[in-house]
Amino acid sequence: MRIEYRDSDAAAQLNRYCEVSALEGPIDGGIPPEWTTLVIDFFRTAGADVLWVTDEFGEVLPACSPATAELDLSLRAVNRRGAIFSSVPGVLVSVDWDSFFTLFFASRSLLGRLPKVLEGFLSGIDTEHFWQTTPASNHMPDAG
């Protein structure tokens, strides 16, 4: 993480709170079950009517509708790790399971509509993160 986004004081405060409250910090990166509806709303707002989930190795699961039960089944199949795609170009949700964060990729206007319960920031144009950008073409229908 860039130095300007680090918050050592907040991290120490969170650690103290977890210790006092007997809470465990994250032990595994993944899309929390509580976020399923939020993720579905994100894709629906973008105009998606079909979703694809890939596991952390890029294996594509069968397509699912943007419905809570279906997406939860797909995410559970990949331990809630991986990425969620749709046929809408430039819209993606991806988990960095080693670093415990989730990335939402979309236009600035769509990202601005995410609920304020998510804490985050817009990254710079020079920020790099590596992921499989799209499932294999034989898994996705033609957009036309």
Secondary structure, 3 states (H helix, E strand, C coil): CCHHHCCHHHHHHHHHHHHHHCCCCCCCCCCCHHHHHHHHHHHHHHCCCCEEEECCCCCECCCECCCHHHHHHHHHHCCCCCEEEECCCCCEEEEECCCCEEEEECCHHHHCCCCCCCCCCCCCCCCCCCCCCCCCHHHCCCCC
